[in-house]
């Protein structure tokens, strides 16, 4: 029997025009679910008064969003609520759900404690305590890899469920390759956000043959350009240009120690480019075949070994991941805790009535 369509409300502090793995994941998953008949509403900071994150102007933070956010939720009347991030919108939606008795799920996309520590030196134990408080209030916390799920369980998260990731195999493929004319081979490529938590300097400091190329932008770009004048920085590349960069590189280098997955790993592999990375969460779960990449605490050694990896095997490995499977897993997790649409409407009407009664009483 075909599953009945769902009305899904997704609340995320990461949304367009931001460019990152969370936004890509939510965009592709919602597109697939809508094509399959579900009604999906994504609420991001673009609907609210906002301010730039200190030191990170590309990321906007919603200011005092609770009242407007609740009005949006009441009007939409979802069967299920998913809170994607732990920012102002995420905390506001968490409070709304708890106050009204609405079930919700969350996702652990970002190693927030490690990111905060890298920027502020705040002890990670304090941030982990806050993360547990946020996520444990929901019905389930979705996490992309087994390594991450094991880590969350070890830190006291008791409701963790799997939610894998995918890759656009048509967009990222080995066929169209950037020749990187004028640059000495081999090409060691990093692509993504240029920020302190990505640990890019660890890659740029390596003594490697050929040329290091960095595709992307972010708050650390100018400082790294000044520090490493021999590195080729391209700025943002999108669509075909980014795909050609992946395919034209000899090795994709992923120096981050704090990502929970790393969609760029799959994009590189789909382009036929082997990966070099540290043996940490994300790479450990994606680069599971030694023919497609090398993981080593000595990142230089990993880079040099990856030069000998099998580009055809890298592509075949990426083909085992799909966005359709990712969307199906996401929907299954939410539908487990969804309420029937008629009941959802009743719950929201009752909650709205209680708010009006309370307002008249207070007045």
C-alpha positions in Angstrom: 0.0 0.0 0.0 1.3 3.4 -1.0 2.1 5.6 2.0 -0.2 8.6 2.6 1.4 12.0 1.9 2.8 13.8 4.9 2.9 17.5 5.8 6.4 18.0 7.1 7.7 21.2 8.7 11.5 21.6 8.7 13.1 24.3 10.8 16.7 25.2 10.1 19.1 28.0 11.0 21.1 26.9 7.9 19.2 27.7 4.7 19.6 29.6 1.5 21.5 31.7 0.5 24.0 29.8 2.7 26.2 27.2 0.9 27.0 24.2 3.1 26.3 20.6 3.6 23.2 21.1 5.7 21.6 23.3 3.1 22.5 20.9 0.3 21.1 18.0 2.2 17.8 19.6 3.2 17.3 21.1 -0.3 17.8 17.8 -2.1 15.8 15.8 0.4 12.8 18.2 0.3 12.9 18.3 -3.5 12.6 14.5 -3.6 9.8 14.3 -1.0 7.8 17.0 -2.8 8.2 15.1 -6.1 6.8 12.0 -4.3 3.7 13.9 -3.1 4.6 15.1 0.4 4.0 18.7 1.4 7.2 20.1 2.9 7.7 23.5 4.4 11.2 24.7 5.3 11.6 27.7 7.6 14.9 29.4 7.6 16.4 32.7 8.8 15.4 34.4 5.6 11.9 34.9 7.0 12.9 36.8 10.0 14.8 39.9 11.1 18.4 38.6 11.5 22.0 39.6 12.2 25.3 38.3 10.8 27.1 35.7 13.0 30.1 37.5 14.6 33.1 36.7 12.5 31.0 34.8 10.0 28.9 37.3 7.9 27.7 34.7 5.5 25.6 33.1 8.3 22.5 35.0 9.5 20.9 34.4 12.9 17.2 35.0 13.4 16.4 37.6 16.0 13.5 36.8 18.5 11.8 34.4 16.1 9.4 32.5 18.5 6.1 34.4 17.9 6.3 34.5 14.1 7.7 31.0 14.0 4.7 29.7 16.0 2.3 31.5 13.7 3.9 29.9 10.7 3.7 26.4 12.3 0.1 26.9 13.4 -0.9 28.0 9.9 0.9 25.1 8.2 -0.5 22.4 10.5 2.2 19.8 10.0 2.0 16.1 10.7 5.6 16.0 11.8 8.2 18.6 12.8 12.0 18.3 12.2 14.4 20.7 13.8 17.6 20.6 11.8 19.9 22.9 13.8 20.6 24.1 17.3 20.5 27.9 16.5 18.0 30.5 17.5 15.3 29.0 15.2 16.0 25.5 16.5 15.7 26.5 20.1 12.6 28.5 19.5 10.9 25.6 17.7 12.0 23.2 20.4 10.3 25.4 23.0 7.1 25.7 20.8 6.9 21.9 20.4 7.4 21.2 24.1 4.9 23.8 25.2 2.2 22.4 22.8 3.0 18.8 23.2 4.1 18.3 19.5 6.5 15.5 18.8 9.6 16.4 16.8 12.9 15.0 15.6 16.3 16.6 15.4 19.5 16.0 13.5 23.1 16.2 14.5 24.8 17.8 11.5 27.7 19.7 13.1 30.2 19.0 15.8 29.1 22.2 17.5 31.2 21.6 20.7 34.4 21.3 18.7 33.5 24.3 16.5 32.9 26.5 19.5 36.1 25.3 21.1 38.1 26.0 18.0 36.8 29.6 18.0 36.4 30.5 21.6 38.3 27.8 23.6 35.1 27.1 25.7 35.4 23.6 27.1 33.7 21.0 25.0 32.0 19.4 28.0 29.9 22.5 28.5 28.7 22.5 24.9 28.1 18.8 24.9 25.8 19.2 28.0 23.8 21.9 26.1 23.6 19.6 23.0 22.2 16.7 25.1 19.6 19.0 26.6 18.6 20.2 23.1 18.4 16.8 21.3 17.1 14.6 24.1 13.8 16.6 24.2 12.9 15.2 20.8 11.7 11.8 19.7 14.8 10.9 17.8 18.2 12.4 16.8 19.2 11.6 13.2 23.0 11.1 12.5 24.7 10.3 9.3 27.3 7.8 10.2 27.9 4.9 12.5 31.0 6.5 13.9 29.0 9.6 14.8 26.1 7.6 16.3 28.6 5.7 18.5 30.1 8.9 19.7 26.7 10.4 20.5 25.7 7.3 22.4 28.9 7.5 24.4 28.0 11.1 25.3 24.6 10.2 26.7 22.4 10.5 23.6 19.8 7.7 23.9 17.5 8.3 20.8 20.0 8.3 17.9 18.8 6.9 14.6 20.6 6.6 11.2 20.2 9.1 8.3 22.7 8.6 5.5 23.7 11.0 2.8 23.8 10.9 -1.0 25.6 12.4 -4.0 24.4 13.8 -7.4 26.0 11.2 -9.7 25.0 13.1 -12.8 26.5 16.4 -11.7 29.6 15.0 -10.3 31.3 12.6 -12.7 34.8 11.9 -14.1 34.0 13.0 -17.7 34.5 16.8 -17.6 37.9 17.6 -16.1 39.5 20.9 -15.4 43.0 20.7 -16.9 44.3 23.3 -14.4 46.4 24.8 -17.1 49.6 26.4 -16.0 49.6 24.5 -12.7 52.2 21.9 -11.9 50.9 18.3 -11.4 49.8 16.6 -9.2 46.9 18.7 -8.1 45.9 18.4 -4.5 42.5 20.0 -4.0 40.4 21.2 -1.1 36.9 22.4 -1.8 34.5 23.9 0.8 34.1 26.6 3.4 37.3 28.3 4.3 37.0 28.6 8.1 39.2 27.7 11.1 37.2 24.6 12.0 38.0 23.1 8.7 41.7 22.9 9.6 42.8 23.8 6.1 46.2 25.1 7.3 47.1 21.5 8.2 46.8 20.7 4.5 48.5 23.9 3.2 51.5 23.4 5.4 52.3 20.0 3.9 55.4 19.5 1.8 53.8 18.0 -1.3 54.8 17.8 -5.0 52.8 19.7 -7.6 50.2 22.3 -6.6 47.7 22.8 -3.8 44.4 24.3 -4.9 41.6 25.7 -2.7 38.1 26.1 -4.0 35.7 28.1 -1.9 35.4 31.1 0.4 35.0 32.0 4.0 36.3 34.1 6.9 39.8 32.6 6.8 40.4 33.0 3.1 42.4 36.3 3.1 44.5 35.2 6.0 45.4 31.9 4.4 46.1 33.6 1.0 48.6 35.9 2.7 50.2 33.0 4.7 50.4 30.6 1.8 51.2 32.6 -1.4 52.1 29.5 -3.4 48.6 28.0 -3.0 46.2 28.6 -5.9 42.9 30.0 -4.4 40.0 30.1 -6.9 37.1 31.5 -4.8 33.7 29.9 -5.1 33.0 27.6 -8.0 29.5 26.2 -8.5 27.6 24.0 -10.9 29.8 22.7 -13.7 32.9 24.6 -12.6 33.0 22.9 -9.2 32.4 19.5 -10.7 35.2 20.0 -13.2 37.6 21.0 -10.4 36.8 17.8 -8.5 37.4 15.7 -11.6 40.5 17.5 -12.7 42.3 17.0 -9.4 44.6 14.1 -8.6 43.8 13.9 -4.9 41.0 15.5 -2.8 42.4 16.5 0.6 39.9 16.7 3.5 41.8 18.0 6.6 38.8 18.6 8.8 38.6 16.8 12.1 35.2 18.1 13.1 32.7 17.3 10.3 30.0 14.7 10.9 30.1 13.4 7.3 31.6 15.6 4.6 29.5 15.6 1.5 32.5 16.9 -0.5 34.1 13.4 0.1 31.3 11.8 -1.9 31.4 14.5 -4.6 35.1 14.0 -5.1 34.7 10.2 -5.3 31.8 10.5 -7.7 34.2 12.6 -9.9 36.7 9.7 -9.8 39.1 11.6 -7.5 40.6 9.6 -4.5 40.5 11.1 -1.0 43.2 11.8 1.6 42.0 12.6 5.1 42.5 11.9 8.8 40.9 8.7 10.2 38.1 10.6 12.0 34.3 10.7 11.9 33.2 11.2 8.3 36.2 9.9 6.4 36.1 6.7 8.4 32.5 6.1 7.3 32.9 7.2 3.7 36.4 6.1 2.6 35.9 2.4 3.6 37.7 0.9 0.7 41.5 1.4 0.5 41.3 1.5 -3.3 39.5 4.9 -3.2 41.5 6.9 -0.7 43.9 6.9 2.2 43.3 7.8 5.9 46.3 8.5 8.1 47.2 10.7 11.1 50.1 11.7 8.9 48.1 13.7 6.3 51.1 14.0 4.0 51.5 10.2 3.9 47.8 9.9 3.1 48.1 12.4 0.3 51.0 10.6 -1.3 49.3 7.1 -1.0 46.1 8.5 -2.5 48.0 9.3 -5.7 48.1 5.6 -6.4 44.4 4.9 -5.7 42.0 3.6 -8.4 39.9 6.4 -9.9 37.4 4.0 -11.4 36.9 2.3 -8.0 36.3 5.8 -6.5 33.5 6.3 -8.9 32.0 2.9 -8.3 32.2 3.5 -4.5 30.3 6.8 -4.8 27.5 5.0 -6.8 26.5 3.1 -3.7 25.2 6.3 -2.1 22.0 8.0 -3.4 19.8 11.0 -2.4 16.7 8.9 -2.9 17.8 6.5 -0.2 18.6 9.4 2.0 15.2 10.9 1.5 13.5 7.6 2.1 15.3 7.1 5.4 14.5 10.7 6.5 10.8 10.2 5.8 10.6 6.9 7.5 12.2 8.4 10.7 9.7 11.3 10.7 6.6 9.3 9.8 7.2 7.0 12.8 6.4 10.0 15.1 4.0 11.8 12.8 0.4 12.4 13.9 -2.5 12.0 11.5 -3.2 15.3 9.7 -6.7 15.6 11.1 -5.3 15.2 14.6 -2.5 17.6 13.9 -5.1 20.2 12.8 -7.1 19.6 16.0 -4.0 19.9 18.2 -3.0 23.2 16.6 -6.5 24.6 16.8 -6.8 23.8 20.5 -3.3 25.2 21.1 -4.3 28.4 19.3 -7.5 28.6 21.3 -5.6 28.3 24.5 -3.3 31.1 23.5 -6.2 33.4 22.8 -7.9 32.5 26.0 -4.7 33.1 27.9 -4.2 36.4 26.2 -7.7 37.6 27.2 -7.2 36.4 30.8 -3.9 38.2 31.0 -5.5 41.4 29.7 
